Amino acid sequence: MSGQRAPRCGQIVAELRQRIEAGELAPGDRVPSTREITRQWGVAMATATKALTELRREGLVRAVPGIGTVVEAGRRPVGTGPLPASPHPDTPAAPASSTHRKRGSDQTLTVGRIVASAVAVADAEGVAAVSMRRVAAELGVATMSLYRHVADKDDLLMRMLDATLSQWPFPADPPESWRDRITLAARTLWDMFRRHPWLAPTLSVTRPQPVAGALPFTEWVLTALDGRGLDLQTMFTTHLTLFNYVRGTAVNVELEAEAEALSGQNNEEWLDTQEPVFQAILATGRFPTLARLTTAGYDFDLDELFEFGLQRLLDGIAALLEETP
């Protein structure tokens, strides 16, 4: 897996390096976060993390706690004149979209444009960054203009959920085996959460939102299990277990992105700061097996963790079906 990630990591580093050297990303500008890299390049969080780590190693960028990763002061486009004045390290750079934003027209405003803009903000900065005022600013219209199309932020959030979930249709011809059908559903949901990290923590299991776009997943899984001896209650419980497993694993994507933005450290850098504490605990001799694992090393990858757990969950469903008359 790590061998497959290396070429994509190098490609991301090369593209971002080129943007910095060309001046597209100026000193103090925020570079794409790990969350934005996973969305734009379609890679795993581990690959995005390694790309930013390499840029830091090259001295092109630095982490600023509470802001994120920015272009290192002192960088300038190749062939340009004197260096511009360095921004204060605690001053966040303006979002790239704000410098090119044009005043919009209320007449061209639609629900679709509003929802698409809100989703773009959530994808880049998290759902907490979405507000009626922020979306209006992105569209270049007055905030009150939005209320002619959406009732309030809660209404906007429901529309965001529906629009995002509706983008992932299932094939008209499903696989023959129940296991292949459920595998397809789980991986589709995982890809959806990966592309939109805010989606997993926003969806609720205990208080499910009435979102039409989420129902095809439910119907697909129930149909895959139907006619195999399970009663409706067990079928739906199996569906909930699968959904909650995928969602619960994907919540870590959003949490890691928020933690990196606040601390200015990716997960590997943060673990390095905690290593002395871990080593002191392991030195007590109370956890010999864990100590062996730590010595051998462990390559953590969220995608591999998801896939391993999915296959074990499917094994459990298979055993359930075999035990059911």
C-alpha positions in Angstrom: 0.0 0.0 0.0 2.8 2.4 0.9 4.5 1.7 -2.4 1.4 2.7 -4.3 1.1 5.9 -2.3 4.6 7.1 -3.1 4.0 8.2 -6.8 0.9 10.1 -5.9 2.6 11.8 -2.9 5.5 12.9 -5.2 3.0 14.3 -7.7 1.2 16.3 -5.1 4.5 17.7 -3.7 5.6 18.6 -7.2 2.4 20.4 -8.0 2.3 22.4 -4.8 6.0 23.2 -5.1 5.4 24.5 -8.6 2.6 26.7 -7.4 4.8 28.1 -4.6 7.7 28.8 -6.9 5.5 30.4 -9.5 4.1 32.8 -6.9 0.5 31.4 -7.1 0.9 30.7 -3.4 2.7 33.7 -1.9 4.5 33.8 1.5 2.0 33.5 4.3 -0.7 32.0 2.0 -2.4 28.9 3.3 -1.6 25.8 1.3 -4.2 23.1 0.9 -4.9 21.2 4.1 -4.8 17.4 4.3 -8.5 17.4 4.0 -8.4 19.6 0.8 -5.6 17.4 -0.6 -7.6 14.2 -0.1 -10.6 15.8 -1.8 -8.7 17.4 -4.7 -6.3 14.6 -5.5 -8.5 11.7 -4.4 -5.8 10.2 -2.1 -5.8 8.8 1.4 -5.2 11.0 4.5 -1.9 9.3 5.0 -0.7 10.3 1.5 -1.9 13.9 2.1 0.0 14.0 5.4 3.2 12.8 3.9 3.0 15.4 1.1 2.7 18.2 3.5 5.5 16.7 5.7 7.8 16.6 2.6 7.0 20.3 1.8 7.9 21.2 5.4 11.1 19.2 5.2 12.1 21.2 2.1 11.5 24.4 3.9 8.7 25.5 1.6 5.9 25.6 4.2 5.5 25.8 7.9 2.7 24.9 10.4 1.1 27.8 12.3 -1.0 26.7 15.3 -4.6 27.7 14.9 -4.2 28.5 11.2 -2.8 25.6 9.4 0.1 25.2 7.0 1.3 28.3 5.2 4.0 29.2 2.7 7.3 29.9 4.5 8.2 33.6 4.7 11.2 34.2 2.4 9.8 32.2 -0.5 9.4 34.1 -3.7 8.6 33.3 -7.3 11.5 32.3 -9.5 12.9 35.3 -11.4 11.1 37.9 -9.5 12.4 41.0 -7.7 12.9 41.7 -4.0 11.1 39.7 -1.4 7.8 41.1 -0.2 7.3 42.0 3.4 6.6 38.9 5.5 3.2 38.8 7.1 2.8 38.4 10.8 3.0 34.7 11.6 -0.3 34.8 13.5 -2.2 36.6 10.8 -4.3 34.1 8.7 -4.1 34.5 5.0 -7.3 35.5 3.2 -9.0 32.5 1.5 -7.9 32.2 -2.2 -11.5 32.5 -3.3 -12.0 36.0 -1.6 -9.3 37.7 -3.8 -11.1 36.6 -7.0 -14.7 36.9 -5.8 -17.0 39.1 -7.9 -20.2 40.7 -6.9 -23.0 38.3 -7.8 -26.6 39.0 -8.8 -29.6 38.2 -6.8 -31.5 37.5 -10.0 -29.1 34.6 -10.8 -29.3 33.1 -7.3 -30.8 29.6 -7.1 -31.1 26.9 -4.4 -28.6 24.8 -6.3 -26.0 27.6 -6.3 -26.5 28.2 -2.6 -26.2 24.6 -1.7 -23.2 24.0 -3.9 -21.4 27.0 -2.4 -22.2 25.8 1.2 -20.9 22.3 0.4 -17.7 23.8 -1.0 -17.1 25.7 2.2 -17.8 22.6 4.3 -15.5 20.5 2.2 -12.6 23.0 2.6 -13.1 24.2 6.2 -15.7 22.0 7.9 -19.4 22.3 8.5 -18.8 24.7 11.4 -17.6 27.3 8.9 -20.9 27.3 7.0 -23.2 30.1 7.8 -25.8 32.1 5.9 -23.5 35.1 5.9 -20.4 33.1 4.8 -22.3 31.5 1.9 -23.7 34.9 0.8 -20.2 36.3 0.8 -18.9 33.4 -1.3 -21.7 34.1 -3.8 -21.2 37.9 -3.7 -24.8 38.6 -2.6 -26.6 40.1 0.4 -27.2 37.6 3.2 -31.0 38.3 3.2 -31.1 37.2 -0.4 -30.5 33.6 0.7 -33.6 33.6 2.8 -35.8 33.8 -0.3 -34.5 30.3 -1.3 -33.7 28.5 2.0 -35.5 29.0 5.3 -32.5 29.0 7.6 -29.2 27.3 8.3 -30.9 24.1 9.4 -32.8 24.0 6.1 -29.6 24.7 4.3 -27.8 21.8 6.1 -30.6 19.3 5.2 -30.3 20.4 1.5 -26.5 20.0 1.7 -26.9 16.4 3.0 -29.5 15.5 0.4 -27.4 17.0 -2.5 -24.2 15.3 -1.4 -25.7 11.9 -0.8 -27.7 12.1 -4.1 -24.4 12.3 -6.1 -23.6 8.7 -5.5 -26.1 6.5 -7.4 -26.0 2.7 -7.2 -25.7 0.7 -10.5 -28.9 -0.5 -12.2 -27.5 -4.0 -12.3 -26.4 -5.1 -8.8 -23.8 -7.8 -8.2 -25.2 -11.3 -7.8 -23.9 -12.2 -4.4 -25.1 -10.4 -1.2 -21.5 -10.0 -0.1 -20.5 -8.1 -3.2 -23.6 -5.9 -3.0 -22.9 -4.9 0.6 -19.2 -4.4 -0.1 -20.1 -2.1 -2.9 -22.5 -0.1 -0.7 -19.9 0.2 2.1 -17.1 1.3 -0.2 -19.4 3.8 -1.9 -20.3 5.3 1.5 -16.7 5.3 2.6 -15.7 7.2 -0.6 -18.5 9.6 0.0 -17.3 10.4 3.5 -13.7 10.7 2.3 -14.7 13.3 -0.3 -16.8 15.2 2.2 -15.3 14.8 5.7 -18.0 16.8 7.3 -20.7 14.4 6.2 -20.0 11.5 8.6 -20.2 13.5 11.9 -23.2 15.4 10.6 -25.3 12.3 9.9 -27.0 10.9 13.0 -27.8 7.3 13.8 -29.9 7.9 16.9 -31.7 10.8 15.4 -31.7 10.1 11.6 -32.4 13.0 9.4 -35.3 12.6 6.8 -33.0 12.9 3.8 -34.2 11.3 0.6 -30.6 11.0 -0.7 -29.7 8.6 2.1 -32.4 6.1 1.4 -30.9 4.3 -1.6 -28.1 3.1 0.6 -30.7 1.6 3.1 -32.8 0.1 0.3 -29.7 -1.4 -1.4 -28.5 -3.2 1.8 -31.9 -4.4 2.8 -32.5 -5.8 -0.7 -29.2 -7.6 -0.6 -30.2 -9.4 2.6 -33.9 -9.9 1.8 -35.0 -13.5 1.2 -32.0 -15.1 3.0 -33.9 -16.1 6.2 -33.5 -13.0 8.3 -36.5 -11.2 9.7 -37.0 -7.5 9.0 -35.8 -6.5 12.4 -32.5 -8.3 12.0 -32.1 -7.1 8.4 -32.5 -3.5 9.5 -30.2 -4.0 12.5 -27.5 -5.4 10.2 -27.9 -2.3 7.9 -27.5 0.0 10.9 -24.4 -1.9 12.1 -22.8 -1.6 8.7 -23.7 2.1 8.3 -22.5 2.9 11.8 -19.2 1.1 11.3 -18.4 3.1 8.1 -19.6 6.4 9.6 -17.8 5.8 12.9 -14.5 5.1 11.1 -14.9 8.1 8.8 -15.5 10.5 11.7 -11.8 10.3 12.3 -11.1 12.1 9.0 -12.8 15.3 10.1 -11.4 15.1 13.7 -7.8 14.7 12.3 -8.3 17.7 10.0 -9.5 19.9 12.8 -6.7 18.8 15.1 -4.1 19.5 12.5 -5.5 23.0 11.8 -5.5 23.8 15.5 -2.1 22.4 16.4 -0.2 23.0 13.2 1.0 19.3 13.5 -0.1 16.3 11.4 -0.7 13.0 13.2 2.9 11.8 12.8 4.4 15.0 14.1 2.0 14.9 17.1 2.9 11.3 17.8 6.5 12.2 17.8 5.9 14.8 20.6 4.1 12.1 22.6 6.7 9.3 22.2 8.6 10.1 25.4 5.5 9.6 27.4 4.5 6.4 25.6 8.0 5.0 26.1 8.0 5.8 29.8 4.7 3.9 30.2 6.0 0.9 28.2 9.3 0.9 30.2 7.3 -0.2 33.3 7.0 -3.7 31.7 3.3 -3.9 32.2 2.5 -4.1 28.4 5.1 -6.4 26.9 3.1 -7.3 23.7 2.4 -3.7 23.0 6.1 -2.9 23.6 7.0 -5.5 20.9 4.6 -3.9 18.5 6.1 -0.4 19.2 9.6 -1.7 18.5 8.5 -3.4 15.3 6.6 -0.3 14.2 3.1 0.1 12.8 2.1 1.8 9.6 -1.3 3.4 10.4 -3.5 3.9 7.4 -7.2 4.7 7.8 -8.2 3.2 4.5 -6.6 -0.1 5.4 -8.2 0.0 8.8 -11.6 0.5 7.2 -11.1 -2.4 4.7 -9.9 -4.8 7.4 -12.9 -4.0 9.6 -15.3 -4.2 6.7 -14.2 -7.7 5.7 -14.5 -8.9 9.4 -18.0 -7.4 9.5 -19.0 -9.2 6.3 -17.6 -12.5 7.8 -19.9 -12.0 10.7 -22.9 -11.4 8.5 -22.0 -14.6 6.6 -21.9 -16.5 9.8 -25.3 -15.1 10.7 -26.8 -16.1 7.4 -25.4 -19.7 7.8 -26.9 -20.0 11.3 -30.3 -18.8 10.1 -32.8 -21.4 8.9 
